Amino acid sequence: MTDSDKKQTKEFKKTGGRIPAGDKGGIEMEVSAAMVEPNGSELDQLKVINSKLQTQLETLLESDKERTRENVRLRYEIDMLKALTVKQSNDIEALKTGLTDLQVRSMENNVIFHNVKEAAGENCAEKVTALLKTKSFEGEINFDKIHRMGRFDKDNPHPRPIIAKLTTHSHASALVKFGASLSKKRDELRITPQYPASVREKRIQLGEIAEGAKAENSNVRTKIVSDTLFINGDRFRDSLPCPTPKELLYLSDAERAQALSTKFTECHTTEGGCTFVARAAPAKSINDVRALYKAILMNPENTSATHNIAAYRYCSPTVNAGYNDDGDYGMGRAVRDALIRANSTDIAVFVTRYYGGSHLGKKRFDTVERLVTEILSKFSEGQ
C-alpha cells in the first residue's frame, strides 16, 4: 500500500465511512460497515469455531496426559517383570545347585568299574572282588549294591559298566584312589567315581583346561573338586557361561543395537521331530563370542528353545577353543571338536535345538555333526 493509499484510508475512517461528494463527482456515498468489521452472525460463527477448537485442544491435552500416565504404569510393570524374572532365574539356579549337591552326596559311596568282561548269569560282586585281587588291591571290599548299567545289547562289542555302592565312603575313596594308580599303569580296568551328568561333563571340560594349563607351565598346580577347578589355589572361572536373564534384560542401548544388527550364516535340519538350527559368525576374541551368544538369545524364539549350544575357536595369538553345553551334556564338546577337525579358526558356532517330543539319544550327536559340517562349508563360502 502506497503512502497516498494509507492517507485516504485514514481520512475514510475519520468520516465514519462517508465519502465526500467532491471526491466522487459530487455524489455522497455511505460504505457498509461490513467492509470494515464482520457482522454479528459471522462473529458468532467464529466464536463457535474457537470454542470447538478449544474443546478439542483440551481433549488432546488430557489424552496426552493419560498416555503419559499409562506409559509410566507400563514402564513400572516392565521393570517389575524384569526384576521378578531375574529373581526367579536366581531361585531356579539355586534349586539346580542344591539338587546337584544332593545328587553328588547320594553318589559319594558309588564307584563304576569299566571294561569288565560280561557273561550271562554272572555274579557282579564275586567277579569284581576276584578281579581286584588279581590287580593286588589290598583294601576292604564291602558292596551294598552292585549291578551292570543299562540294558544288554548283543550288538554292542563293549561290556556294560558295573556300578557299585560301597557300604562306606572310605571304601569307595580307596577304590577310586586305586583306580588312579591303575590309570597311570595304563591298565585295562578303570575305576571312577559316579557323578551326575552335569558334573561329569564339567569335570571332563575342566580336566582339559587343567592339562592345557600344565602344558603351558609345568609348575602349575591344578586340582578338581567335584565340578570346580583350582589353579594354584585360585578358583577357575568359566570363560563362556550362558548369558543370564539379568544380562539379557538389562542390555545397554549400544549392546542391544549391536545384537540386533548381527548377521549369522544359518542352516537347519530335523530329526525325530526335533529341529536343529546352526548359526555361525566371525569371532576373534572371547568378548566377540560372548556378544554373539547374547545376540542369539536376544531372539525370544531362541531363548525358548530346549538348548542353545555354543562352541568357538580363534587365534589370539595362540589357538583358543571352548564351548558351553547349555544342558545338553557332551554336545558343546562335540561341536568344538568338529571345529578342531575342520581346522576352523576365528569362528563361533551356535546350535539351537527345539525338542520335538522324542528322545534321540546318541543319534543327536550324528545329526549335529552333519549340521556343523554343513554350516562350516556354508560359512567358508560366504567369507
C-alpha distance (Angstrom), angle and dihedral (degrees) to the residues before:
residue distance angle dihedral
M1 . . .
T2 3.82 . .
D3 3.81 124.6 .
S4 3.82 89.0 -107.1
D5 3.80 92.0 54.2
K6 3.80 91.6 48.5
K7 3.82 89.8 52.2
Q8 3.81 92.8 51.0
T9 3.78 91.7 48.9
K10 3.80 90.5 52.2
E11 3.82 92.2 51.3
F12 3.79 90.5 46.3
K13 3.79 91.3 57.6
K14 3.81 92.1 48.0
T15 3.84 91.2 58.0
G16 3.77 92.3 53.4
G17 3.78 92.8 -113.1
R18 3.82 96.4 -48.0
I19 3.79 119.6 129.7
P20 3.85 113.7 -147.2
A21 3.82 114.1 -118.8
G22 3.77 92.0 -123.0
D23 3.81 88.4 63.3
K24 3.81 93.9 52.7
G25 3.78 106.0 38.7
G26 3.81 94.2 -81.1
I27 3.82 95.1 -51.6
E28 3.78 115.7 122.8
M29 3.84 112.8 -147.5
E30 3.85 134.0 -172.0
V31 3.80 115.6 -148.5
S32 3.81 119.3 -144.8
A33 3.76 116.0 -103.9
A34 3.79 86.1 -130.4
M35 3.80 87.2 77.8
V36 3.80 89.1 60.4
E37 3.80 105.6 36.6
P38 3.85 135.8 5.5
N39 3.79 119.3 -91.6
G40 3.82 122.9 -113.4
S41 3.86 97.6 -93.5
E42 3.81 93.6 51.9
L43 3.79 90.6 48.6
D44 3.80 90.5 51.8
Q45 3.79 90.1 50.6
L46 3.80 91.1 51.7
K47 3.78 89.8 49.7
V48 3.82 90.8 51.6
I49 3.80 92.3 48.4
N50 3.80 90.8 47.6
S51 3.80 90.5 50.3
K52 3.81 91.7 51.1
L53 3.78 91.5 48.5
Q54 3.80 90.2 49.4
T55 3.82 90.6 50.8
Q56 3.80 91.9 48.6
L57 3.80 91.0 48.9
E58 3.81 91.6 51.3
T59 3.82 90.1 48.5
L60 3.81 91.1 51.0
L61 3.79 91.7 47.9
E62 3.81 91.4 50.3
S63 3.81 90.5 46.6
D64 3.79 89.7 50.9
K65 3.81 90.4 50.4
E66 3.82 89.9 50.1
R67 3.81 91.2 50.3
T68 3.78 89.3 49.7
R69 3.81 90.5 51.2
E70 3.83 89.9 47.0
N71 3.81 91.2 50.1
V72 3.79 89.9 51.6
R73 3.83 90.3 51.1
L74 3.82 91.9 47.4
R75 3.80 91.4 47.7
Y76 3.79 89.5 51.6
E77 3.80 92.4 48.1
I78 3.82 92.0 48.1
D79 3.80 91.3 49.7
M80 3.81 89.7 48.8
L81 3.82 91.8 49.2
K82 3.79 90.1 49.8
A83 3.79 91.8 49.9
L84 3.82 92.7 46.3
T85 3.82 91.5 47.4
V86 3.80 91.2 52.3
K87 3.81 90.9 46.9
Q88 3.81 92.4 49.2
S89 3.79 90.1 47.2
N90 3.80 90.5 52.4
D91 3.80 90.4 47.2
I92 3.82 91.3 51.0
E93 3.81 91.4 49.3
A94 3.80 89.3 50.3
L95 3.82 89.8 51.1
K96 3.81 90.8 48.5
T97 3.79 90.7 50.2
G98 3.80 91.2 48.3
L99 3.81 91.9 47.8
T100 3.80 91.9 49.0
D101 3.79 89.9 49.4
L102 3.82 90.5 51.9
Q103 3.81 90.2 48.8
V104 3.80 91.4 50.6
R105 3.80 91.0 49.2
S106 3.80 92.3 48.3
M107 3.82 89.5 53.2
E108 3.79 98.9 43.5
N109 3.84 92.4 105.0
N110 3.82 93.1 45.9
V111 3.79 126.9 102.3
I112 3.80 131.3 177.4
F113 3.80 124.7 -140.6
H114 3.80 114.8 -153.0
N115 3.84 130.5 -162.0
V116 3.81 96.0 19.1
K117 3.80 108.5 151.2
E118 3.78 113.3 -111.1
A119 3.81 127.1 -135.7
A120 3.79 134.8 173.9
G121 3.81 114.9 -95.9
E122 3.80 93.2 10.9
N123 3.79 125.3 161.2
C124 3.80 104.4 -132.5
A125 3.82 95.2 -162.6
E126 3.80 93.7 52.8
K127 3.81 93.0 41.9
V128 3.82 94.9 51.2
T129 3.81 93.4 43.0
A130 3.81 91.4 51.9
L131 3.80 91.6 45.7
L132 3.80 92.6 51.4
K133 3.77 91.1 51.5
T134 3.81 90.6 54.1
K135 3.82 87.1 53.3
S136 3.85 89.8 53.7
F137 3.79 96.7 -111.9
E138 3.81 106.3 166.7
G139 3.81 100.8 -177.0
E140 3.78 128.3 104.0
I141 3.80 117.0 -85.9
N142 3.80 118.5 -158.1
F143 3.80 116.0 159.2
D144 3.78 120.6 -159.9
K145 3.83 91.9 -176.4
I146 3.80 133.0 -4.4
H147 3.82 133.7 174.8
R148 3.79 145.6 135.2
M149 3.81 118.1 -80.6
G150 3.78 120.0 -118.4
R151 3.78 131.8 -9.8
F152 3.77 123.7 -43.8
D153 3.81 113.3 -100.6
K154 3.79 114.6 -167.7
D155 3.82 90.2 -163.1
N156 3.81 92.7 57.3
P157 3.82 110.0 91.1
H158 3.80 92.1 -163.6
P159 3.82 120.0 83.1
R160 3.78 117.5 -117.1
P161 3.81 114.5 -105.8
I162 3.80 118.2 -104.6
I163 3.79 116.9 -129.4
A164 3.79 119.3 -158.4
K165 3.79 133.0 -174.3
L166 3.81 111.4 -149.5
T167 3.77 122.0 -149.5
T168 3.82 92.9 -120.7
H169 3.78 136.3 26.1
S170 3.80 91.4 -125.5
H171 3.81 90.2 60.1
A172 3.79 90.7 50.1
S173 3.83 91.9 47.7
A174 3.82 90.7 50.6
L175 3.81 90.8 53.9
V176 3.82 92.7 47.4
K177 3.80 90.2 50.4
F178 3.81 89.8 48.7
G179 3.81 88.7 49.9
A180 3.81 90.2 55.0
S181 3.83 89.8 55.3
L182 3.82 89.7 50.5
S183 3.82 90.5 52.0
K184 3.80 90.5 55.5
K185 3.81 88.3 54.2
R186 3.84 89.0 48.5
D187 3.79 89.4 -122.1
E188 3.80 117.5 176.2
L189 3.81 92.0 -126.2
R190 3.78 113.9 82.2
I191 3.80 125.1 -167.7
T192 3.78 118.8 -168.7
P193 3.82 136.3 167.2
Q194 3.78 117.2 -109.0
Y195 3.81 117.9 -113.5
P196 3.82 134.7 172.9
A197 3.81 113.3 -90.4
S198 3.82 92.9 -105.0
V199 3.81 93.0 52.1
R200 3.81 93.2 42.5
E201 3.80 92.6 54.5
K202 3.80 91.8 43.8
R203 3.80 90.6 52.7
I204 3.81 90.1 53.1
Q205 3.80 90.3 52.0
L206 3.80 92.8 46.0
G207 3.81 90.7 46.8
E208 3.81 89.8 58.1
I209 3.80 90.5 48.7
A210 3.81 91.3 49.1
E211 3.82 91.4 50.9
G212 3.80 90.0 49.4
A213 3.80 91.4 51.1
K214 3.82 91.0 50.9
A215 3.80 91.3 47.5
E216 3.80 89.8 56.7
N217 3.81 93.7 44.8
S218 3.80 122.4 13.7
N219 3.82 90.7 -160.7
V220 3.80 92.9 62.8
R221 3.82 114.9 115.4
T222 3.80 116.2 -145.8
K223 3.80 132.1 -177.8
I224 3.79 131.3 176.8
V225 3.80 116.7 -152.3
S226 3.82 111.9 -174.9
D227 3.84 101.7 -53.8
T228 3.81 97.7 -18.4
L229 3.81 128.0 93.5
F230 3.79 122.5 -152.1
I231 3.80 119.3 -162.9
N232 3.80 113.1 -167.1
G233 3.79 87.5 -19.6
D234 3.81 94.9 -53.4
R235 3.80 120.3 114.6
F236 3.79 113.2 -113.9
R237 3.80 114.9 -126.3
D238 3.78 120.5 -146.3
S239 3.82 110.4 -108.2
L240 3.82 94.2 -152.2
P241 3.80 113.1 35.8
C242 3.78 117.8 167.8
P243 3.84 109.4 -94.8
T244 3.78 110.5 -98.3
P245 3.82 125.3 -130.9
K246 3.80 88.5 -109.3
E247 3.81 91.4 56.4
L248 3.81 92.0 47.9
L249 3.81 97.1 43.7
Y250 3.80 95.3 47.2
L251 3.79 101.6 43.9
S252 3.78 115.8 148.8
D253 3.81 118.3 -113.8
A254 3.81 90.0 -106.7
E255 3.83 92.4 51.1
R256 3.80 91.5 46.8
A257 3.81 92.3 49.7
Q258 3.80 91.0 48.1
A259 3.81 92.2 48.6
L260 3.80 93.7 49.4
S261 3.82 92.0 49.1
T262 3.82 95.1 49.7
K263 3.80 114.6 119.1
F264 3.82 120.7 -150.3
T265 3.78 132.9 -169.3
E266 3.80 104.0 -126.4
C267 3.80 142.4 -169.1
H268 3.81 134.3 158.2
T269 3.80 144.8 -165.0
T270 3.80 139.2 -177.4
E271 3.80 131.0 -132.4
G272 3.79 128.2 176.6
G273 3.79 92.5 -14.7
C274 3.82 92.1 -50.8
T275 3.80 120.5 117.7
F276 3.81 120.5 -144.3
V277 3.82 121.3 -166.2
A278 3.81 120.4 -171.8
R279 3.79 122.2 -162.4
A280 3.80 129.1 -177.0
A281 3.80 133.7 -170.8
P282 3.82 137.3 166.0
A283 3.82 115.9 -86.2
K284 3.80 126.8 176.2
S285 3.81 100.0 171.0
I286 3.78 141.0 25.2
N287 3.81 88.3 -104.7
D288 3.81 89.1 58.1
V289 3.80 89.7 51.8
R290 3.81 92.7 49.1
A291 3.80 91.5 49.5
L292 3.81 90.7 50.0
Y293 3.81 91.0 48.5
K294 3.81 89.1 54.7
A295 3.81 90.5 47.3
I296 3.82 89.5 55.0
L297 3.80 92.1 51.2
M298 3.81 93.5 44.3
N299 3.81 85.0 79.4
P300 3.84 107.0 83.4
E301 3.81 90.3 -148.9
N302 3.80 90.5 59.1
T303 3.80 92.7 43.4
S304 3.81 90.1 55.9
A305 3.83 92.2 52.1
T306 3.81 121.2 109.2
H307 3.83 94.5 -115.5
N308 3.81 137.2 6.6
I309 3.81 104.5 -165.8
A310 3.80 120.2 -167.9
A311 3.81 133.1 -165.1
Y312 3.78 132.3 168.4
R313 3.79 143.7 -179.6
Y314 3.80 125.7 -173.3
C315 3.83 141.0 153.3
S316 3.80 117.2 -121.1
P317 3.05 91.1 167.3
T318 3.82 96.4 -56.9
V319 3.80 121.8 38.6
N320 3.81 114.2 -85.6
A321 3.80 122.6 -171.9
G322 3.78 133.9 172.2
Y323 3.77 145.6 143.1
N324 3.79 148.5 -158.1
D325 3.83 120.7 -139.2
D326 3.81 96.0 -162.1
G327 3.79 88.8 -150.7
D328 3.83 98.2 -45.5
Y329 3.79 92.9 106.9
G330 3.80 114.5 -142.5
M331 3.81 95.1 9.0
G332 3.80 96.5 97.0
R333 3.79 90.3 51.5
A334 3.82 90.0 49.5
V335 3.82 91.5 53.1
R336 3.81 91.7 47.3
D337 3.82 90.7 49.5
A338 3.82 88.9 52.0
L339 3.82 88.7 55.5
I340 3.80 89.7 50.7
R341 3.82 93.6 49.0
A342 3.82 90.3 49.6
N343 3.82 90.0 45.8
S344 3.80 88.7 -130.1
T345 3.79 115.4 167.4
D346 3.80 137.2 -178.2
I347 3.78 91.0 28.2
A348 3.80 140.3 114.4
V349 3.81 121.4 -157.4
F350 3.80 124.6 -163.7
V351 3.80 124.5 -168.4
T352 3.80 116.7 -163.1
R353 3.80 115.5 -164.1
Y354 3.79 124.5 -163.0
Y355 3.80 110.9 -162.9
G356 3.79 112.5 -128.2
G357 3.78 102.7 -169.3
S358 3.80 102.2 -89.4
H359 3.81 128.3 90.4
L360 3.80 110.3 -124.8
G361 3.79 97.6 -171.1
K362 3.81 114.3 -171.5
K363 3.81 90.4 -13.6
R364 3.82 88.7 79.5
F365 3.82 90.1 67.1
D366 3.82 91.3 58.6
T367 3.81 90.0 47.0
V368 3.81 93.2 51.2
E369 3.80 93.0 44.1
R370 3.82 90.8 55.5
L371 3.80 90.2 46.3
V372 3.81 92.6 50.0
T373 3.81 90.7 49.6
E374 3.81 88.5 53.1
I375 3.80 95.0 47.6
L376 3.81 92.4 48.1
S377 3.81 90.4 52.5
K378 3.80 91.5 47.4
F379 3.80 91.5 46.2
S380 3.83 92.3 51.4
E381 3.80 91.2 51.2
G382 3.78 91.0 53.5
Q383 3.80 95.5 51.5
